[in-house]
Amino acid sequence: MTLPSRPESPGIADESHPGRWWHRLDDGRVRCDLCPRDCTLHEGQRGLCFVRKNEGGRMVLTTYGRSSGFCIDPIEKKPLNHFYPGSSVLSFGTAGCNLACKFCQNWDISKSREMDRLQSVASPDGIARAAVEHGCKSVAFTYNDPVIFAEYAMDAADACHAHGVKTVAVTAGYVHEAARRELFAKIDAANVDLKGFTEDFYHELCAGHLQPVLDTLRYLVRETNVWTEITTLLIPGRNDSEAELRALSRWVRSELGAHVPLHFSAFHPDYRMRDLPPTPPVTLQRARQIAREEGLAYVYTGNVHDPEGGTTLCPGCSAEVIVRDWYDLLAYRLDAQGRCSSCGHAISGHFDSAPGRFGRQRLPIAISS
């Protein structure tokens, strides 16, 4: 069942916002059709994500208009290295998540069961206006997964586009086909967390499955105009073997294409996996080398200081076309069409005639709606 995404007189914050993608069962329960969890809910019960609830025999979203906070970030922090480099992005999330990753790096937000922590209240139009006022090229739905607050994200995306602002989804890609199609129709760029490349990893550490994520990646790259990059958090001894890294890299090249950027980022002990060490920088550098050996053109390291791993190389002549130090752009050697200034090879992505200069700032802001 699909309901209108907006009530007739929506409030800024709405704990009973009509949900989409659900149907009612014969026994009176409600089944959520948003993601592969397929939660079946009695009256008053919430799904695993905690923010979608059976209220009065209908599905509602309890966090519409309520955020865990707003912050202006560099776009490279999402991470997106090929989507208007150097620009600023207004980032926000809500609470909850539809996966249960034991290694969650944002668990205080994504695993929150305290709605009172959602102190920042903003309408979709208020978010768009704030992005314009602060000179942000885009708005990112991030920190937790926009899939679970899709109604809010979609309305915010409409408002952003009306104000000439781009939209970004940072997501695990764990979503059913119908919701995936409707959500990403309103998204300009996405970074998808490909958390590992085995079913055992997803089952044991995320309480999910690998295939829906691969389906989302194929859909985004093959069937939409959404600019897509991938991030894999490498966890020592769990998803960083050479065999798995080569299999992942080969899949990306064969199924998505050599032009899709792949980021390997460092794990730090957190949430329910505090007994493992942080990912050594050498592990990320080795992963980058393996992916490049398998034919991927744009491979990066993250969460560590590694200027080489942050540099964009031209696939045509191997020139350093974008040199980064953390989120600062030290060199930018692309013309107005995004072509290498040395050989003219077109670099995949979206580029302005000149790069942004936001740098490594992080600016928390308040939004008035």
C-alpha positions as CSV (number, residue, x, y, z in Angstrom):
1,M,0.0,0.0,0.0
2,T,1.3,3.4,-0.9
3,L,0.0,6.5,0.8
4,P,0.7,10.2,0.0
5,S,4.0,11.2,1.3
6,R,2.6,14.4,2.8
7,P,-0.5,14.8,5.1
8,E,-2.9,17.5,4.1
9,S,-1.6,19.9,6.8
10,P,1.9,18.6,7.7
11,G,3.6,19.9,10.8
12,I,7.3,20.5,10.9
13,A,7.8,17.6,13.3
14,D,5.3,14.7,13.0
15,E,5.5,11.5,15.1
16,S,2.6,9.9,13.1
17,H,3.5,10.8,9.5
18,P,1.8,8.5,7.0
19,G,4.2,5.9,5.9
20,R,4.6,4.4,2.4
21,W,5.3,0.8,1.3
22,W,3.2,-1.4,3.6
23,H,0.2,-3.6,3.5
24,R,-2.3,-4.9,6.0
25,L,-2.5,-8.6,6.7
26,D,-5.8,-10.6,7.2
27,D,-5.1,-10.9,11.0
28,G,-4.9,-7.1,11.4
29,R,-1.1,-6.8,11.5
30,V,0.8,-4.5,9.2
31,R,3.7,-5.7,7.1
32,C,6.4,-3.2,6.2
33,D,7.4,-3.4,2.5
34,L,10.2,-0.8,2.7
35,C,13.2,-3.2,3.1
36,P,14.1,-6.9,3.1
37,R,13.5,-7.2,6.8
38,D,9.7,-7.4,6.0
39,C,8.8,-6.6,9.6
40,T,5.3,-7.7,10.6
41,L,3.8,-5.5,13.3
42,H,1.0,-5.7,15.8
43,E,-0.8,-2.5,16.9
44,G,1.7,-0.2,18.6
45,Q,4.7,-2.3,17.6
46,R,7.8,-0.8,15.9
47,G,10.0,-2.4,13.3
48,L,13.7,-3.3,13.8
49,C,14.5,0.2,12.5
50,F,12.5,1.6,15.5
51,V,11.1,4.5,13.6
52,R,8.4,2.8,11.6
53,K,5.3,1.8,13.6
54,N,1.9,0.2,13.4
55,E,-0.4,2.9,14.7
56,G,-4.2,2.4,14.3
57,G,-3.7,-0.3,11.7
58,R,-1.5,1.8,9.4
59,M,2.2,2.4,9.0
60,V,3.6,5.7,10.3
61,L,7.1,7.3,10.4
62,T,7.8,8.6,13.9
63,T,10.8,10.9,13.0
64,Y,9.5,13.1,10.2
65,G,10.9,16.6,10.6
66,R,13.1,15.6,13.5
67,S,16.9,15.4,13.2
68,S,19.9,14.4,15.3
69,G,21.5,17.6,14.2
70,F,22.7,19.6,11.1
71,C,26.3,20.2,10.1
72,I,28.1,21.6,7.0
73,D,30.8,19.2,5.8
74,P,33.1,18.8,2.9
75,I,31.5,16.6,0.2
76,E,34.6,14.4,0.4
77,K,33.6,13.3,3.9
78,K,30.5,11.4,2.7
79,P,32.8,10.2,1.0
80,L,32.2,11.5,-2.6
81,N,35.4,12.4,-4.4
82,H,33.9,12.8,-7.9
83,F,30.8,14.9,-7.1
84,Y,31.7,18.6,-7.2
85,P,35.0,18.3,-5.4
86,G,35.7,20.9,-2.7
87,S,32.1,21.8,-2.3
88,S,30.2,21.9,1.0
89,V,27.2,19.7,1.9
90,L,24.6,20.2,4.5
91,S,24.4,16.9,6.3
92,F,21.7,15.5,8.7
93,G,20.2,12.3,9.8
94,T,17.5,11.1,12.2
95,A,17.6,8.0,14.4
96,G,17.4,4.3,13.9
97,C,18.6,1.9,11.3
98,N,17.3,-1.2,9.4
99,L,20.6,-3.1,9.8
100,A,22.2,-4.3,13.1
101,C,25.9,-3.9,12.4
102,K,28.0,-4.9,15.4
103,F,30.7,-2.6,14.2
104,C,28.5,0.5,13.7
105,Q,30.6,3.7,13.7
106,N,27.5,5.9,14.3
107,W,25.8,3.7,16.8
108,D,24.8,6.6,19.1
109,I,22.5,7.9,16.3
110,S,21.6,4.8,14.3
111,K,20.9,2.6,17.4
112,S,19.2,5.3,19.4
113,R,16.0,4.4,21.1
114,E,15.6,7.9,22.6
115,M,13.5,10.1,20.4
116,D,14.1,13.0,22.8
117,R,17.6,13.3,21.5
118,L,16.2,14.5,18.2
119,Q,16.3,18.1,19.2
120,S,16.7,19.7,15.8
121,V,13.4,20.3,14.0
122,A,13.2,21.4,10.4
123,S,10.8,21.3,7.6
124,P,11.9,20.1,4.1
125,D,11.8,23.7,2.9
126,G,13.7,24.9,5.9
127,I,16.5,22.5,5.1
128,A,16.6,23.6,1.5
129,R,16.7,27.3,2.4
130,A,19.4,26.7,5.0
131,A,21.5,25.0,2.3
132,V,21.2,28.0,0.0
133,E,21.9,30.5,2.8
134,H,25.1,28.7,3.7
135,G,26.3,28.3,0.2
136,C,26.0,24.5,0.1
137,K,26.0,22.7,-3.2
138,S,24.1,19.8,-1.9
139,V,22.2,18.3,1.1
140,A,23.2,14.8,2.4
141,F,20.9,12.4,4.1
142,T,23.4,10.6,6.2
143,Y,24.6,9.6,9.8
144,N,21.9,6.9,9.8
145,D,20.3,5.5,6.7
146,P,17.8,7.6,4.6
147,V,16.0,4.5,3.6
148,I,14.3,4.4,6.9
149,F,13.2,8.0,6.8
150,A,12.5,8.0,3.1
151,E,9.3,10.0,3.3
152,Y,11.2,12.9,5.0
153,A,14.2,12.6,2.7
154,M,12.0,12.6,-0.4
155,D,10.1,15.7,0.6
156,A,13.4,17.4,1.5
157,A,14.8,16.4,-1.8
158,D,11.9,17.9,-3.7
159,A,12.4,21.2,-1.7
160,C,16.1,21.1,-2.4
161,H,15.6,20.7,-6.1
162,A,13.1,23.5,-6.1
163,H,15.9,25.7,-4.7
164,G,18.6,24.5,-7.1
165,V,20.3,22.3,-4.4
166,K,21.6,18.8,-5.2
167,T,20.8,15.8,-3.0
168,V,23.1,13.0,-1.6
169,A,22.2,9.7,0.0
170,V,24.7,7.9,2.2
171,T,23.1,4.5,2.5
172,A,23.6,0.8,3.1
173,G,21.4,0.1,0.1
174,Y,19.2,-2.3,2.0
175,V,15.8,-1.6,0.4
176,H,13.1,-3.2,-1.6
177,E,12.6,-2.5,-5.3
178,A,9.5,-0.2,-5.1
179,A,10.9,2.0,-2.4
180,R,14.3,2.0,-4.0
181,R,12.9,3.3,-7.3
182,E,10.9,6.1,-5.6
183,L,13.6,7.3,-3.2
184,F,16.5,7.3,-5.7
185,A,14.4,9.1,-8.3
186,K,14.9,12.2,-6.1
187,I,18.7,11.6,-5.4
188,D,21.6,13.1,-7.4
189,A,24.5,11.2,-5.8
190,A,24.9,8.2,-3.5
191,N,27.6,6.6,-1.5
192,V,26.6,2.9,-0.8
193,D,28.2,1.0,2.0
194,L,29.2,-2.4,0.7
195,K,30.0,-3.7,4.1
196,G,31.6,-6.9,3.0
197,F,31.5,-9.3,0.1
198,T,30.2,-12.6,1.7
199,E,26.8,-13.6,2.9
200,D,28.3,-14.9,6.1
201,F,29.6,-11.4,6.9
202,Y,26.2,-9.7,6.4
203,H,24.4,-12.5,8.3
204,E,26.8,-12.7,11.3
205,L,27.8,-9.0,11.7
206,C,24.9,-7.0,10.2
207,A,21.8,-9.3,10.6
208,G,21.1,-8.8,6.9
209,H,21.9,-10.2,3.5
210,L,24.4,-9.3,0.8
211,Q,22.2,-9.7,-2.3
212,P,19.8,-6.8,-1.8
213,V,22.8,-4.4,-1.6
214,L,24.3,-5.8,-4.8
215,D,20.9,-5.3,-6.4
216,T,20.8,-1.7,-5.3
217,L,24.2,-1.0,-6.7
218,R,23.4,-2.6,-10.0
219,Y,20.2,-0.6,-10.2
220,L,21.8,2.7,-9.4
221,V,24.7,2.3,-11.9
222,R,22.8,0.6,-14.7
223,E,19.3,2.1,-14.5
224,T,19.6,5.6,-13.1
225,N,21.6,8.8,-13.4
226,V,22.5,8.8,-9.7
227,W,26.3,9.3,-9.4
228,T,27.4,6.4,-7.3
229,E,30.5,5.7,-5.2
230,I,31.1,2.7,-2.9
231,T,32.6,2.5,0.6
232,T,33.8,-0.7,2.3
233,L,34.9,-0.4,5.9
234,L,37.8,-2.9,6.4
235,I,37.7,-4.8,9.7
236,P,40.8,-6.7,10.6
237,G,40.3,-10.4,10.1
238,R,36.7,-10.1,9.1
239,N,36.5,-8.8,5.5
240,D,40.0,-7.8,4.6
241,S,41.5,-11.0,3.1
242,E,43.1,-10.8,-0.3
243,A,40.6,-13.3,-1.8
244,E,37.6,-11.2,-0.6
245,L,39.1,-7.9,-1.8
246,R,39.9,-9.3,-5.2
247,A,36.4,-10.8,-5.5
248,L,34.8,-7.5,-4.5
249,S,36.9,-5.5,-6.9
250,R,36.2,-7.9,-9.8
251,W,32.5,-7.7,-9.1
252,V,32.6,-3.9,-9.2
253,R,34.5,-3.9,-12.5
254,S,32.4,-6.6,-14.2
255,E,28.9,-5.6,-12.9
256,L,29.3,-1.8,-12.5
257,G,32.3,-0.7,-14.4
258,A,35.9,0.4,-13.8
259,H,34.8,4.0,-13.5
260,V,32.9,3.6,-10.2
261,P,34.9,4.9,-7.4
262,L,35.7,2.6,-4.5
263,H,36.7,3.8,-1.0
264,F,38.3,1.5,1.6
265,S,38.0,3.1,5.0
266,A,39.5,2.3,8.4
267,F,37.5,0.6,11.2
268,H,37.9,1.8,14.8
269,P,36.7,-0.3,17.8
270,D,33.1,0.7,18.6
271,Y,29.6,-0.5,19.6
272,R,29.7,-4.3,20.0
273,M,33.2,-4.8,18.4
274,R,35.5,-3.2,20.8
275,D,37.9,-6.2,21.0
276,L,39.5,-5.7,17.6
277,P,42.3,-3.3,16.8
278,P,41.9,-0.3,14.4
279,T,42.6,-1.0,10.8
280,P,46.3,-0.5,10.0
281,P,46.9,2.0,7.2
282,V,48.9,-0.6,5.4
283,T,45.8,-2.8,5.1
284,L,44.0,0.1,3.3
285,Q,46.9,0.7,1.1
286,R,47.1,-3.0,0.2
287,A,43.4,-3.1,-0.6
288,R,43.8,0.0,-2.9
289,Q,46.6,-1.7,-4.7
290,I,44.6,-4.9,-5.1
291,A,41.6,-3.0,-6.5
292,R,43.8,-1.1,-9.0
293,E,45.4,-4.4,-10.1
294,E,41.9,-5.7,-10.8
295,G,41.3,-2.8,-13.1
296,L,39.4,-0.2,-11.1
297,A,40.3,3.3,-12.1
298,Y,39.4,5.3,-9.0
299,V,40.3,3.7,-5.6
300,Y,40.7,5.6,-2.3
301,T,41.6,5.1,1.3
302,G,39.7,6.8,4.1
303,N,39.7,7.5,7.9
304,V,43.6,7.6,7.8
305,H,46.0,10.3,6.7
306,D,47.1,9.0,3.3
307,P,47.6,11.7,0.6
308,E,48.4,9.1,-2.0
309,G,45.2,7.2,-1.2
310,G,43.2,10.4,-1.5
311,T,44.6,11.3,-4.9
312,T,42.6,11.0,-8.1
313,L,44.7,9.6,-11.0
314,C,43.9,10.0,-14.6
315,P,43.1,6.6,-16.2
316,G,44.5,7.9,-19.5
317,C,48.0,9.1,-18.5
318,S,48.3,8.4,-14.7
319,A,48.7,12.1,-14.0
320,E,47.6,13.3,-10.5
321,V,44.5,15.3,-11.5
322,I,43.1,15.9,-7.9
323,V,45.5,15.9,-5.0
324,R,43.9,15.8,-1.5
325,D,45.3,16.1,2.0
326,W,42.4,14.9,4.2
327,Y,39.6,17.0,2.8
328,D,41.8,19.9,1.5
329,L,42.4,20.1,-2.3
330,L,46.1,20.7,-2.9
331,A,46.0,20.5,-6.7
332,Y,43.2,20.4,-9.3
333,R,44.1,19.7,-12.9
334,L,40.8,19.3,-14.7
335,D,39.4,21.6,-17.3
336,A,35.8,23.0,-17.2
337,Q,34.5,19.7,-18.7
338,G,36.2,17.5,-16.1
339,R,39.0,16.4,-18.5
340,C,42.6,15.8,-17.5
341,S,44.6,18.9,-18.3
342,S,47.6,16.7,-19.4
343,C,46.0,14.2,-21.9
344,G,42.3,15.3,-22.2
345,H,40.9,12.0,-20.8
346,A,37.4,12.5,-19.3
347,I,37.4,11.9,-15.5
348,S,34.1,10.2,-14.4
349,G,31.9,12.2,-12.2
350,H,30.3,15.7,-11.9
351,F,32.6,18.7,-11.8
352,D,32.2,22.5,-11.9
353,S,34.4,24.8,-14.0
354,A,36.5,25.3,-10.8
355,P,36.7,23.3,-7.6
356,G,35.1,24.4,-4.3
357,R,37.3,25.6,-1.5
358,F,35.5,24.5,1.6
359,G,38.4,22.4,2.9
360,R,38.2,20.3,6.0
361,Q,35.8,22.4,8.1
362,R,32.9,21.0,10.0
363,L,30.3,23.6,11.0
364,P,27.3,22.6,13.1
365,I,24.4,24.9,12.4
366,A,20.8,25.5,13.6
367,I,18.0,25.7,11.2
368,S,15.0,27.9,11.6
369,S,11.9,26.4,9.9
